[in-house]
Amino acid sequence: MSFTQRLRRTLRTPLGIVTMFAVFVLLVVAIIGPIFWQDTADRVDTTAIGRGGSAEHWFGTDALGRDIAARMIVATRLTLELTLGAVVIGGVGGFVLGTLPTVLGPRLARLVTALVNLLIAFPTLLFVLFLAIVFGVGTHGAVLAIGIGIVPTFARLIQNLAASVAGSDYVASARILGVGRFRLIVRHILPNIAEPVALFLFQAGAGILLAFSGLSFLGLGVQPPDYDWGRLLNEQLNRVYTHPESAVGPAVAIVLTGLAFNLVGEVLSQAGGRRGLRTAADRDHRATVPAPSDDPNGTAGDGTGPAPLLEVDRLRITFPGGHVAVRDVSLSVAPGEAVGIVGESGSGKSLTALAVAGLVPYPARVTARSITFDGVDPTAGARLGTSLSMVFQDPMASLNPALTIGRQLSEVAEVHLGHNRTQAMKRAVDRLRAVRIPDPEHRSGMRPSEFSGGMRQRTMIAMGLMGEPRLVIADEPTTALDVTVQAQVLALLRDVRTKSGAAVLMISHDIAVVSQVCERVMVMYAGRVVEELPTGDLVTGTAHPYTRALIGAVPDMTTDRGLPLVTIAGRPPGPGEDTPGCPFAPRCELATDRCHTDEPALERIDAARRVACWHPVITPPEARIETE
Amino acid sequence: MTTTPTSRFADTRPNPWVTFTLRRLGRLTVSLAVLITASFAMIHLVPGDPVRAALGVSASPELVEARKHALGLDRSLPDQFGSFVAGLLQGDLGESIGAGMPVAEIISDRLPSTMQIAAIAFVTTIVVAVPLGMAAGVFTRHGRRRRLELAFVGATSVVAVLPEFLLAVGLAAIFGAQLGWLPVALKDGPESYVLPVLALAIGPVAALSRIVRVETLRVLDEDYMRTARAKRLPTRILYVRHALPNLLTSSLTLGGLMLAGLLTGTVLVENVFAWPGLGMTMVQAIIQKDYPLVQGVVLVYGTLALLINFTVDIVLAIADPNSTIRES
């Protein structure tokens, strides 16, 4: 959509209509005001000196009995003319000073930039007052002073805009083609910065109008017998206590006109797409969530093991617009057990983990038949930070840059364990030592920016150990780390498990990483669990084609490095691409017609394994190679 | 950037703090030099004869010549500039034509009143705008309370475009004239500070609280806030300890940039409330064409603005060394 089209559309919005109306009224008053009301405005009436507002004189009369309302109307033209004059002076001056660095050689360019920087260091009002004195108090002096007063700001804007455009490819190619500097500005740079420049000039117009009124108000601008709104305000100010309406009239005129200038700027910026109109989708954040379907096959836990520590029954996470990111996922974790969730980006694995902690980000909606942790619903947050702890990925972003490491750890003990500051800090240092941070007493006083990536990730784990966790949910804990550090962190997680007896729910896209820590793996695809199996079966006992493909994609020591790495052809369905049938069918070698029409349910194939596939590869237990 | 003990000793590059401070000092010195030259030049640039203008058309030529001689205006320009700078170094700003008093004396008499309202207004701005913007951000997060958001954004954008002198007139009309709650002129007791300070602070409060709200929304979406929530911290700690420091740097940067503007805003506000400060002195001096006095006041205002910006730069560099020092 072109700028003109967008402008037309913006002008039809309520904002556009109000703006056009305001501009129209201003122009009409400015043009016809002096024609019709000049006589009334100048008529001296000694019988009606300093009257208050009445039906005859809306805003009263001044010290010579002249009607203030008529004087306001007549002053509109001068006020707008002066504003326009200063905008032109400032615009031309700023444009010249702003584009000079592009035209001049580097040394002169630096000089001009330095001059602009120097002038910008002074507050505009002071600069304007100085200029007003130098040019002489009066109308012409004020126009010049205010016009030149905005030159530094405007020049800086032009400089920045021109610099950003000048760095672009099309200007570079024009330069290579030998386009002259002046032509470069006029033909290549100017058209590309015209929009923000126009916007700035209108906003500056509002500022200039107010500055003029300010100067006239101080008695330094328009001098009698001329008058603009600021001068009228100045004359009526001392009557604000007796007849406030006399002073309020000009003040309101100034404010409304200033707002009108800003409205024009707003319309231009909306038409320019800088602050786009709110889309309908944005408002639709309360999309209705379908209740979880009654799927009898989705039951988790089989009642054979010990009572589960965490049990999630048919978790569903929906986004506005109806995209179901997690579809009826059920899982259970026994005390002390380590369970991994594996899947590609967008499979819903991280959302599943966040849902357990009640930390799913806006605007997703979470529903589930039940989520129980240690007998209570953890999503209300009752166990978070103590017996349920989270270890997040990307520890650079997940640690607070403004707080010391020690503070971020110790606050857990202060809030949840009732420790005092000293005790809590002692515990923090102790936990940092447990995750092998060297010199923890000293380093606990540092901020995250002073830590390496591996140290930050270990700090996240230490933070998870500040309470006495029974379950640690680790969301991609090794993703941002190099291989050596990754191995250290995994060893640490295993160590944590053995020492604290906590269960671990580990989320990763890397099946190799998960298999190093977990006993059981759940494979997720397109928001569903497609297979669940013991880690030991990963090499030879996988039933789902997707899991097999994932394993096939992991290189090991025997992989022929001469061949390209194995990948899974195709890509997972994107948000909103819900098709009937098995979501993996389009990428699956074994897919049949049924796979494209009916969705397979997650079915139990033996005590430890479940799979959602119409054509699972069932390997009898005796044929599997025991890897443990 | 991690500094290990070995690299600390091996590093022979100049300390970035030293380079940074020296650069800023250099910039400050150049700006001051320009300011001094400009205020010296002012008296020679004004149209017409400044002394004649100050004394009026009826003054005899002998009187004008005598006053010119007294002010040193009959000497050569380099000579005048030399003694002007030499006088500055001794705190001598010349003599007011109108009052016949040393300019330095008038300024030191008026300056404290201006500094008082500017400082109180600045503190008020920070103390009000930061919690206000944070609360607006927290309450309108995720598109909740659309109407509150609209009211906040609408009200702050209207107030932010109101210039100080109109606010001052409005406040005087409402609280002084209509309600009669507060004095509207002259400095007299604590209640006389209320309206000038409000007139100075309301605009900056509106502008700053909008920025704080946007910053709050940004910070609340950061991963470390999720981490803090995962620790089940009390709401107060969540916002005050974890969110506030992260939005304070950018908010204070803008607050600091407003400070110099707030100082010059006193020129207009003082004239509405007849506040006996530098701003009122300046405007009166301009109208009476008392150029030595104008010169002195411009010099003082300009120097204060430059010093404020310098201090803000240094304070921000200490608060957020990574971004500020690297940028320079």
HADDOCK unambig.tbl for C-alpha pairs under 7 A between the chains (distance, minus, plus):
assign (segid A and resid 118 and name CA) (segid B and resid 31 and name CA) 6.30 0.50 0.50
assign (segid A and resid 121 and name CA) (segid B and resid 306 and name CA) 6.83 0.50 0.50
assign (segid A and resid 122 and name CA) (segid B and resid 302 and name CA) 6.69 0.50 0.50
assign (segid A and resid 122 and name CA) (segid B and resid 305 and name CA) 6.70 0.50 0.50
assign (segid A and resid 122 and name CA) (segid B and resid 306 and name CA) 6.91 0.50 0.50
assign (segid A and resid 123 and name CA) (segid B and resid 260 and name CA) 6.39 0.50 0.50
assign (segid A and resid 123 and name CA) (segid B and resid 261 and name CA) 5.69 0.50 0.50
assign (segid A and resid 125 and name CA) (segid B and resid 264 and name CA) 6.53 0.50 0.50
assign (segid A and resid 126 and name CA) (segid B and resid 264 and name CA) 6.55 0.50 0.50
assign (segid A and resid 133 and name CA) (segid B and resid 46 and name CA) 6.66 0.50 0.50
assign (segid A and resid 134 and name CA) (segid B and resid 42 and name CA) 6.04 0.50 0.50
assign (segid A and resid 134 and name CA) (segid B and resid 45 and name CA) 5.69 0.50 0.50
assign (segid A and resid 134 and name CA) (segid B and resid 46 and name CA) 4.61 0.50 0.50
assign (segid A and resid 135 and name CA) (segid B and resid 46 and name CA) 6.40 0.50 0.50
assign (segid A and resid 135 and name CA) (segid B and resid 47 and name CA) 6.87 0.50 0.50
assign (segid A and resid 136 and name CA) (segid B and resid 46 and name CA) 6.28 0.50 0.50
assign (segid A and resid 136 and name CA) (segid B and resid 47 and name CA) 6.15 0.50 0.50
assign (segid A and resid 210 and name CA) (segid B and resid 163 and name CA) 6.64 0.50 0.50
assign (segid A and resid 214 and name CA) (segid B and resid 165 and name CA) 6.97 0.50 0.50
assign (segid A and resid 218 and name CA) (segid B and resid 283 and name CA) 6.97 0.50 0.50
assign (segid A and resid 240 and name CA) (segid B and resid 173 and name CA) 5.74 0.50 0.50
assign (segid A and resid 240 and name CA) (segid B and resid 177 and name CA) 6.96 0.50 0.50
assign (segid A and resid 241 and name CA) (segid B and resid 173 and name CA) 6.49 0.50 0.50
assign (segid A and resid 241 and name CA) (segid B and resid 177 and name CA) 4.66 0.50 0.50
assign (segid A and resid 244 and name CA) (segid B and resid 173 and name CA) 6.21 0.50 0.50
assign (segid A and resid 251 and name CA) (segid B and resid 166 and name CA) 6.44 0.50 0.50
assign (segid A and resid 255 and name CA) (segid B and resid 162 and name CA) 6.69 0.50 0.50
assign (segid A and resid 362 and name CA) (segid B and resid 142 and name CA) 6.87 0.50 0.50
assign (segid A and resid 381 and name CA) (segid B and resid 232 and name CA) 6.81 0.50 0.50
assign (segid A and resid 384 and name CA) (segid B and resid 230 and name CA) 6.07 0.50 0.50
assign (segid A and resid 384 and name CA) (segid B and resid 231 and name CA) 6.11 0.50 0.50
assign (segid A and resid 384 and name CA) (segid B and resid 232 and name CA) 5.72 0.50 0.50
assign (segid A and resid 385 and name CA) (segid B and resid 230 and name CA) 6.01 0.50 0.50
assign (segid A and resid 385 and name CA) (segid B and resid 231 and name CA) 4.12 0.50 0.50
assign (segid A and resid 385 and name CA) (segid B and resid 232 and name CA) 5.63 0.50 0.50
assign (segid A and resid 390 and name CA) (segid B and resid 230 and name CA) 6.40 0.50 0.50
assign (segid A and resid 397 and name CA) (segid B and resid 223 and name CA) 5.48 0.50 0.50
assign (segid A and resid 397 and name CA) (segid B and resid 224 and name CA) 5.99 0.50 0.50
assign (segid A and resid 398 and name CA) (segid B and resid 223 and name CA) 4.64 0.50 0.50
assign (segid A and resid 398 and name CA) (segid B and resid 224 and name CA) 4.01 0.50 0.50
assign (segid A and resid 398 and name CA) (segid B and resid 227 and name CA) 6.00 0.50 0.50
assign (segid A and resid 399 and name CA) (segid B and resid 224 and name CA) 4.99 0.50 0.50
assign (segid A and resid 400 and name CA) (segid B and resid 224 and name CA) 5.12 0.50 0.50
assign (segid A and resid 400 and name CA) (segid B and resid 242 and name CA) 6.95 0.50 0.50
assign (segid A and resid 402 and name CA) (segid B and resid 245 and name CA) 6.16 0.50 0.50
assign (segid A and resid 402 and name CA) (segid B and resid 246 and name CA) 6.17 0.50 0.50
assign (segid A and resid 412 and name CA) (segid B and resid 231 and name CA) 6.41 0.50 0.50
assign (segid A and resid 415 and name CA) (segid B and resid 233 and name CA) 6.80 0.50 0.50
assign (segid A and resid 449 and name CA) (segid B and resid 1 and name CA) 7.00 0.50 0.50
assign (segid A and resid 450 and name CA) (segid B and resid 1 and name CA) 6.19 0.50 0.50
assign (segid A and resid 450 and name CA) (segid B and resid 2 and name CA) 5.11 0.50 0.50
assign (segid A and resid 451 and name CA) (segid B and resid 2 and name CA) 6.76 0.50 0.50
